[in-house]
């Protein structure tokens, strides 16, 4: 008959390593991961509901659409198709180089001075989709064009890469306000309509010149 041998309890140090140590170490390992997850979710939530979410993400969404990374629902070829025939013909070479054009609603802006036969249309290419941005944008800014009509079709009267452009009135005369960051950071110049073209103001020594068509 085999002698009975009582089961001996494992040493306390062994029980500690197998049971107690994992219970202590697990929270220490998981806590940073849980905290990182909570912070990430909080950041995502604040971005989604922030009032300026769409304004802050405007450049990103435009970069997706214009760089060919994905569609932007604000861009549509209908904005191009709605332009007068003369302007669409003028845009055809740019469209071919870009691989097609898609524009936001405010891509084209209009000025029709009261009592004048002239109608002006300004095109802002920073509000357009283009697969190759180098075709329309450079360090000086994106392409801006102004077309004019006096009832016999539209012709191009301004064509430059600038930061921004505004159709405006100076007194009773049409003009364009050009923000020319590419020429001098923060500069703004006024070009006046002469009846055939936009003319720059007289310049002081060393001032840059914008060259309207």
C-alpha positions as CSV (number, residue, x, y, z in Angstrom):
1,X,0.0,0.0,0.0
2,X,1.4,3.4,-1.1
3,X,2.1,5.8,1.7
4,X,-0.1,9.0,1.7
5,X,1.8,12.1,1.1
6,X,0.0,15.4,1.9
7,X,0.0,18.1,-0.8
8,X,2.4,20.8,0.2
9,X,1.3,24.4,-0.5
10,X,3.5,26.3,-3.0
11,X,5.8,28.8,-1.5
12,X,4.4,32.2,-1.0
13,X,6.8,33.7,-3.5
14,X,5.7,31.3,-6.2
15,X,2.0,32.1,-5.6
16,X,2.8,35.8,-5.8
17,X,4.5,35.5,-9.1
18,X,1.6,33.4,-10.6
19,X,-1.4,35.3,-9.2
20,X,-0.7,38.6,-7.5
21,X,1.9,40.0,-9.8
22,X,-0.3,39.8,-13.0
23,X,-3.2,41.5,-11.1
24,X,-0.9,44.4,-10.3
25,X,0.9,44.6,-13.6
26,X,-2.1,44.4,-15.9
27,X,-3.6,47.8,-14.9
28,X,-0.2,49.4,-15.1
29,X,0.1,48.1,-18.7
30,X,-3.4,48.8,-19.8
31,X,-3.9,52.2,-18.2
32,X,-1.8,54.2,-20.8
33,X,-3.5,52.4,-23.7
34,X,-7.0,53.2,-22.2
35,X,-6.0,56.8,-21.6
36,X,-4.6,57.2,-25.1
37,X,-7.9,55.8,-26.6
38,X,-10.0,58.1,-24.5
39,X,-8.0,61.2,-25.5
40,X,-8.2,60.2,-29.2
41,X,-12.0,59.7,-29.1
42,X,-12.4,63.1,-27.2
43,X,-10.3,64.8,-29.9
44,X,-12.3,63.3,-32.7
45,X,-15.5,64.3,-31.1
46,X,-14.5,67.8,-30.5
47,X,-13.4,68.1,-34.2
48,X,-16.7,66.7,-35.5
49,X,-18.8,69.1,-33.5
50,X,-16.6,72.2,-33.5
51,X,-18.3,75.2,-35.2
52,X,-15.4,75.8,-37.5
53,X,-14.9,72.2,-38.5
54,X,-15.7,72.7,-42.2
55,X,-13.7,75.9,-42.4
56,X,-10.7,74.3,-40.8
57,X,-10.9,71.3,-43.1
58,X,-11.6,73.2,-46.3
59,X,-8.0,73.0,-47.5
60,X,-7.8,69.3,-46.8
61,X,-11.0,68.5,-48.6
62,X,-9.9,70.7,-51.5
63,X,-6.6,69.0,-51.6
64,X,-8.3,65.6,-51.9
65,X,-10.5,66.7,-54.8
66,X,-7.9,68.7,-56.6
67,X,-5.1,66.3,-56.1
68,X,-7.1,63.4,-57.4
69,X,-7.3,61.7,-54.0
70,X,-11.0,61.5,-53.8
71,X,-14.3,63.3,-54.8
72,X,-15.4,66.6,-53.1
73,X,-19.2,67.0,-53.4
74,X,-18.8,70.8,-53.5
75,X,-17.0,70.5,-56.9
76,X,-19.0,70.1,-60.0
77,X,-18.5,70.4,-63.8
78,X,-21.8,72.2,-64.0
79,X,-20.1,75.4,-62.8
80,X,-17.9,75.2,-65.9
81,X,-20.7,74.3,-68.3
82,X,-22.7,77.3,-67.1
83,X,-20.1,79.8,-68.3
84,X,-20.5,81.6,-71.7
85,X,-19.2,79.7,-74.7
86,X,-16.2,82.1,-75.2
87,X,-15.0,81.5,-71.7
88,X,-15.4,77.8,-71.9
89,X,-13.3,77.7,-75.1
90,X,-10.7,79.8,-73.3
91,X,-10.6,77.2,-70.5
92,X,-10.3,74.2,-72.8
93,X,-6.4,74.1,-72.8
94,X,-6.4,74.3,-69.0
95,X,-9.0,71.6,-68.7
96,X,-6.9,69.3,-70.9
97,X,-3.8,70.0,-68.8
98,X,-5.6,69.4,-65.6
99,X,-7.4,66.3,-66.7
100,X,-10.8,67.9,-66.4
101,X,-12.1,70.8,-64.3
102,X,-14.6,70.8,-61.4
103,X,-15.5,74.0,-59.7
104,X,-17.1,75.3,-56.5
105,X,-20.2,77.5,-56.8
106,X,-18.2,80.8,-56.2
107,X,-15.5,79.9,-58.7
108,X,-16.9,82.7,-61.0
109,X,-17.9,86.1,-59.8
110,X,-19.7,88.8,-61.8
111,X,-19.8,92.6,-62.0
112,X,-22.3,94.5,-64.2
113,X,-21.9,98.2,-63.5
114,X,-25.2,100.2,-63.7
115,X,-25.4,102.4,-66.7
116,X,-22.5,100.5,-68.4
117,X,-22.5,98.0,-71.3
118,X,-19.6,96.1,-69.8
119,X,-20.1,92.8,-68.0
120,X,-17.1,91.3,-66.1
121,X,-16.6,87.7,-65.0
122,X,-13.7,86.8,-62.7
123,X,-12.6,83.2,-62.4
124,X,-10.9,82.1,-59.2
125,X,-8.9,79.0,-59.9
126,X,-8.2,78.4,-56.2
127,X,-11.8,77.2,-56.1
128,X,-11.4,74.7,-58.8
129,X,-10.5,71.0,-58.9
130,X,-7.5,70.0,-60.9
131,X,-5.5,66.8,-60.9
132,X,-2.3,68.7,-61.6
133,X,-2.2,71.8,-59.3
134,X,1.0,73.0,-60.9
135,X,-1.0,73.9,-64.0
136,X,-3.0,76.6,-62.2
137,X,-1.1,77.4,-59.0
138,X,2.4,78.5,-58.1
139,X,4.2,80.2,-55.2
140,X,2.7,83.5,-56.2
141,X,-0.8,82.1,-55.9
142,X,-3.4,80.5,-58.1
143,X,-4.5,81.6,-61.5
144,X,-7.1,84.3,-61.6
145,X,-8.7,85.5,-64.9
146,X,-11.1,88.3,-65.8
147,X,-13.2,88.3,-68.9
148,X,-15.2,91.3,-70.2
149,X,-18.1,91.6,-72.6
150,X,-19.8,94.6,-74.1
151,X,-22.4,92.6,-75.9
152,X,-20.3,90.9,-78.5
153,X,-18.8,87.9,-76.7
154,X,-16.3,87.7,-73.9
155,X,-12.5,88.3,-74.1
156,X,-9.7,87.8,-71.6
157,X,-8.4,91.0,-70.1
158,X,-6.5,89.8,-67.0
159,X,-4.6,86.6,-66.5
160,X,-2.2,86.2,-63.5
161,X,-1.3,83.9,-60.6
162,X,-2.0,86.0,-57.5
163,X,-3.2,85.4,-54.0
164,X,-6.7,86.8,-54.6
165,X,-8.7,89.1,-56.8
166,X,-11.8,91.2,-56.3
167,X,-14.1,92.8,-58.8
168,X,-15.0,96.2,-57.5
169,X,-15.9,99.8,-58.3
170,X,-13.7,102.8,-57.7
171,X,-15.9,105.8,-58.0
172,X,-18.0,105.1,-61.0
173,X,-15.3,103.0,-62.8
174,X,-14.9,99.2,-62.7
175,X,-11.6,98.0,-61.2
176,X,-10.0,94.9,-59.8
177,X,-8.3,94.7,-56.4
178,X,-5.3,92.3,-56.7
179,X,-3.8,90.8,-53.6
180,X,-0.3,90.0,-54.9
181,X,1.4,88.0,-52.3
182,X,3.7,86.5,-54.9
183,X,5.2,89.8,-55.7
184,X,5.3,91.4,-52.2
185,X,3.8,89.7,-49.2
186,X,0.6,91.4,-48.1
187,X,0.5,93.9,-51.0
188,X,-2.7,95.0,-52.6
189,X,-2.9,96.9,-55.9
190,X,-5.9,98.5,-57.7
191,X,-6.1,98.1,-61.5
192,X,-8.6,100.5,-63.2
193,X,-10.7,99.7,-66.3
194,X,-9.8,102.0,-69.2
195,X,-12.4,100.7,-71.6
196,X,-10.0,98.3,-73.2
197,X,-7.9,96.9,-70.4
198,X,-7.1,97.1,-66.7
199,X,-4.3,99.6,-65.9
200,X,-2.0,99.6,-62.9
201,X,-1.6,102.7,-60.8
202,X,1.6,104.7,-61.3
203,X,4.4,102.9,-59.4
204,X,7.1,104.3,-57.2
205,X,10.7,103.2,-57.7
206,X,11.2,99.5,-57.1
207,X,7.5,98.6,-56.9
208,X,6.5,95.4,-58.7
209,X,4.3,95.6,-61.7
210,X,1.3,93.4,-62.5
211,X,1.0,92.8,-66.2
212,X,-2.7,92.6,-67.3
213,X,-3.3,91.2,-70.7
